[in-house]
Amino acid sequence: MIISLFNCSKSIEQQLIGVWEIKYVKWDNSDSMEVPHYDRYQLSLERSNGSFIFHDDMQNGNWSFFDSTIFLTSTPICTTYIDSLFLVNDELGNSSLILKNGEQKLGELTVDGVVPERITYEMELLAISDTVLKISSEGNTYIYKKIR
Protein backbone atom coordinates (compact mmCIF):
# COMPACT_ATOMS: atom_id res chain seq x y z
CA MET A 1 0.00 0.00 0.00
CA ILE A 2 1.34 3.44 -0.92
CA ILE A 3 0.81 6.25 1.54
CA SER A 4 0.67 9.73 0.06
CA LEU A 5 2.60 12.16 2.19
CA PHE A 6 2.29 15.78 1.12
CA ASN A 7 4.27 17.27 3.99
CA CYS A 8 7.58 15.45 4.25
CA SER A 9 8.96 17.85 6.89
CA LYS A 10 6.58 16.43 9.54
CA SER A 11 6.39 12.87 10.83
CA ILE A 12 3.19 10.98 10.11
CA GLU A 13 2.27 11.18 13.81
CA GLN A 14 2.63 14.99 13.68
CA GLN A 15 0.45 15.14 10.55
CA LEU A 16 -2.22 12.98 12.21
CA ILE A 17 -2.52 15.27 15.24
CA GLY A 18 -5.59 17.47 15.00
CA VAL A 19 -9.36 17.37 14.78
CA TRP A 20 -10.74 15.57 11.73
CA GLU A 21 -14.37 15.59 10.56
CA ILE A 22 -15.81 12.71 8.52
CA LYS A 23 -16.87 13.85 5.02
CA TYR A 24 -17.17 10.78 2.75
CA VAL A 25 -17.52 7.02 3.09
CA LYS A 26 -16.87 4.45 0.37
CA TRP A 27 -18.09 0.94 1.17
CA ASP A 28 -16.37 -2.23 0.00
CA ASN A 29 -19.14 -2.78 -2.56
CA SER A 30 -18.00 0.45 -4.31
CA ASP A 31 -21.00 2.54 -3.22
CA SER A 32 -19.99 5.87 -1.74
CA MET A 33 -21.69 8.86 -0.20
CA GLU A 34 -21.03 12.25 1.28
CA VAL A 35 -21.88 12.04 4.97
CA PRO A 36 -24.90 14.28 5.70
CA HIS A 37 -24.07 17.23 7.94
CA TYR A 38 -26.24 15.88 10.80
CA ASP A 39 -24.38 12.51 10.77
CA ARG A 40 -20.85 13.91 10.72
CA TYR A 41 -18.63 13.25 13.70
CA GLN A 42 -15.19 14.42 14.71
CA LEU A 43 -12.12 12.33 15.44
CA SER A 44 -9.58 14.13 17.61
CA LEU A 45 -6.01 12.81 17.65
CA GLU A 46 -3.86 14.58 20.25
CA ARG A 47 -0.53 14.34 21.99
CA SER A 48 -0.59 15.27 25.66
CA ASN A 49 2.24 14.81 28.18
CA GLY A 50 3.94 12.28 25.92
CA SER A 51 0.78 10.21 25.40
CA PHE A 52 -1.23 9.92 22.21
CA ILE A 53 -4.92 10.48 23.10
CA PHE A 54 -7.96 10.16 20.85
CA HIS A 55 -11.64 10.90 21.27
CA ASP A 56 -14.68 10.96 19.06
CA ASP A 57 -18.37 11.40 19.75
CA MET A 58 -18.65 7.99 21.46
CA GLN A 59 -15.34 6.98 23.03
CA ASN A 60 -11.85 8.01 24.07
CA GLY A 61 -8.57 6.26 24.65
CA ASN A 62 -5.04 6.02 23.28
CA TRP A 63 -3.86 5.91 19.69
CA SER A 64 -0.65 4.82 18.01
CA PHE A 65 0.74 4.54 14.51
CA PHE A 66 2.89 1.66 13.26
CA ASP A 67 3.63 0.29 9.81
CA SER A 68 0.89 2.31 8.00
CA THR A 69 -1.75 1.34 10.58
CA ILE A 70 -3.51 3.59 13.09
CA PHE A 71 -4.51 1.78 16.30
CA LEU A 72 -7.27 3.21 18.54
CA THR A 73 -7.44 1.49 21.94
CA SER A 74 -10.25 2.19 24.40
CA THR A 75 -12.58 0.77 27.00
CA PRO A 76 -16.01 0.32 25.40
CA ILE A 77 -18.80 2.40 26.87
CA CYS A 78 -21.53 -0.07 27.75
CA THR A 79 -23.87 -1.47 30.33
CA THR A 80 -24.18 -5.23 30.15
CA TYR A 81 -24.95 -8.30 32.21
CA ILE A 82 -22.30 -10.57 33.62
CA ASP A 83 -23.39 -14.17 33.28
CA SER A 84 -20.17 -15.94 34.19
CA LEU A 85 -17.41 -15.61 36.79
CA PHE A 86 -14.21 -17.62 36.59
CA LEU A 87 -11.70 -17.84 39.40
CA VAL A 88 -8.10 -17.74 38.17
CA ASN A 89 -5.19 -18.61 40.47
CA ASP A 90 -1.69 -18.15 39.09
CA GLU A 91 1.55 -19.89 40.07
CA LEU A 92 2.45 -17.03 42.44
CA GLY A 93 -0.73 -17.45 44.46
CA ASN A 94 -2.49 -14.40 43.02
CA SER A 95 -6.19 -14.70 42.35
CA SER A 96 -8.58 -12.82 40.10
CA LEU A 97 -12.11 -13.19 38.83
CA ILE A 98 -12.80 -13.11 35.09
CA LEU A 99 -16.10 -11.39 34.24
CA LYS A 100 -17.85 -12.64 31.09
CA ASN A 101 -21.06 -12.33 29.13
CA GLY A 102 -21.35 -15.42 26.96
CA GLU A 103 -17.98 -15.91 25.31
CA GLN A 104 -17.05 -12.23 25.59
CA LYS A 105 -14.62 -11.26 28.34
CA LEU A 106 -15.76 -7.99 29.92
CA GLY A 107 -13.04 -7.50 32.48
CA GLU A 108 -11.28 -8.82 35.52
CA LEU A 109 -11.66 -8.27 39.24
CA THR A 110 -8.21 -8.13 40.86
CA VAL A 111 -6.75 -6.79 44.10
CA ASP A 112 -6.50 -3.44 42.28
CA GLY A 113 -10.24 -3.40 41.51
CA VAL A 114 -12.16 -3.93 38.29
CA VAL A 115 -9.94 -3.92 35.18
CA PRO A 116 -12.15 -3.56 32.07
CA GLU A 117 -11.34 -5.33 28.83
CA ARG A 118 -9.96 -2.90 26.24
CA ILE A 119 -10.58 -3.10 22.51
CA THR A 120 -8.28 -2.03 19.69
CA TYR A 121 -9.64 -0.77 16.39
CA GLU A 122 -7.21 -0.88 13.44
CA MET A 123 -7.35 1.45 10.42
CA GLU A 124 -4.99 1.46 7.47
CA LEU A 125 -3.63 4.89 6.54
CA LEU A 126 -4.13 5.38 2.80
CA ALA A 127 -3.20 9.06 2.44
CA ILE A 128 -2.67 12.18 4.51
CA SER A 129 -2.11 15.86 3.74
CA ASP A 130 -2.45 19.06 5.76
CA THR A 131 -6.22 18.98 5.17
CA VAL A 132 -7.30 15.43 4.20
CA LEU A 133 -7.05 12.07 5.97
CA LYS A 134 -7.99 8.90 4.08
CA ILE A 135 -8.18 5.64 6.04
CA SER A 136 -9.54 2.14 5.45
CA SER A 137 -11.07 -0.40 7.82
CA GLU A 138 -12.88 -3.66 7.12
CA GLY A 139 -12.97 -2.90 3.38
CA ASN A 140 -14.52 0.56 3.80
CA THR A 141 -12.73 3.85 3.11
CA TYR A 142 -13.29 6.95 5.23
CA ILE A 143 -12.28 10.44 4.16
CA TYR A 144 -11.89 13.15 6.81
CA LYS A 145 -11.24 16.88 6.53
CA LYS A 146 -8.99 18.58 9.09
CA ILE A 147 -10.89 21.31 10.92
CA ARG A 148 -8.24 22.19 13.57
FENUR-V995810 format. One record per residue. N is the residue number from 1. PHI is phi as a letter, one per 30 degrees, with the letter a starting at -180 (999 if undefined). OMEGA is omega in degrees with one decimal (NA if undefined). Layout:
{{N;PHI;OMEGA} {N;PHI;OMEGA}}
This chain:
{{1;999;179.2} {2;c;177.9} {3;c;177.5} {4;d;177.8} {5;c;-176.9} {6;c;-178.8} {7;b;-174.1} {8;d;179.7} {9;d;178.4} {10;c;173.8} {11;d;178.8} {12;d;177.8} {13;e;179.2} {14;d;178.5} {15;d;-179.0} {16;d;-176.9} {17;d;179.2} {18;k;178.1} {19;c;-175.7} {20;c;177.5} {21;c;180.0} {22;d;179.6} {23;b;-175.2} {24;b;173.6} {25;b;174.2} {26;b;-178.8} {27;d;-177.0} {28;d;177.5} {29;d;175.8} {30;i;172.4} {31;d;177.2} {32;b;179.6} {33;a;168.7} {34;d;-178.6} {35;d;178.4} {36;e;-175.6} {37;e;-177.3} {38;d;178.3} {39;c;-177.6} {40;d;176.5} {41;b;-179.5} {42;c;174.5} {43;c;179.9} {44;c;176.3} {45;c;-173.6} {46;b;169.7} {47;b;-177.1} {48;b;179.3} {49;h;178.3} {50;i;179.0} {51;c;175.5} {52;c;-174.4} {53;c;173.2} {54;b;167.5} {55;a;173.8} {56;b;-176.7} {57;d;-173.0} {58;c;-171.8} {59;a;173.3} {60;b;-178.0} {61;l;-179.0} {62;c;175.6} {63;b;175.9} {64;b;178.9} {65;b;178.2} {66;a;172.2} {67;h;178.3} {68;i;178.5} {69;b;173.6} {70;c;179.3} {71;c;174.9} {72;c;-178.0} {73;c;-177.3} {74;a;171.4} {75;c;-178.1} {76;d;174.6} {77;d;-178.0} {78;a;168.9} {79;b;-175.8} {80;b;178.5} {81;d;171.2} {82;c;-179.3} {83;c;-179.2} {84;b;172.1} {85;b;177.6} {86;b;176.5} {87;d;179.2} {88;b;174.8} {89;c;179.0} {90;c;-175.9} {91;d;178.7} {92;c;179.4} {93;i;176.8} {94;d;179.4} {95;b;173.6} {96;a;175.3} {97;c;175.5} {98;c;-179.9} {99;c;-176.6} {100;b;168.4} {101;b;-173.0} {102;i;178.4} {103;c;-175.5} {104;d;174.9} {105;d;-179.5} {106;c;-178.3} {107;l;-177.5} {108;b;174.2} {109;c;-177.9} {110;b;177.1} {111;d;179.0} {112;d;-178.8} {113;j;-180.0} {114;d;177.2} {115;c;-177.2} {116;d;174.7} {117;d;179.6} {118;c;177.4} {119;c;176.5} {120;b;179.1} {121;c;-177.6} {122;c;177.7} {123;b;178.7} {124;d;177.5} {125;d;179.2} {126;c;-179.1} {127;a;175.8} {128;b;172.4} {129;b;178.1} {130;d;-174.6} {131;b;-174.3} {132;b;175.0} {133;b;-179.7} {134;b;-177.9} {135;b;-178.7} {136;b;175.6} {137;a;177.9} {138;h;176.8} {139;i;-179.9} {140;c;179.0} {141;c;-178.7} {142;b;-179.5} {143;c;-177.8} {144;c;173.5} {145;c;179.4} {146;d;179.3} {147;c;172.6} {148;a;NA}}
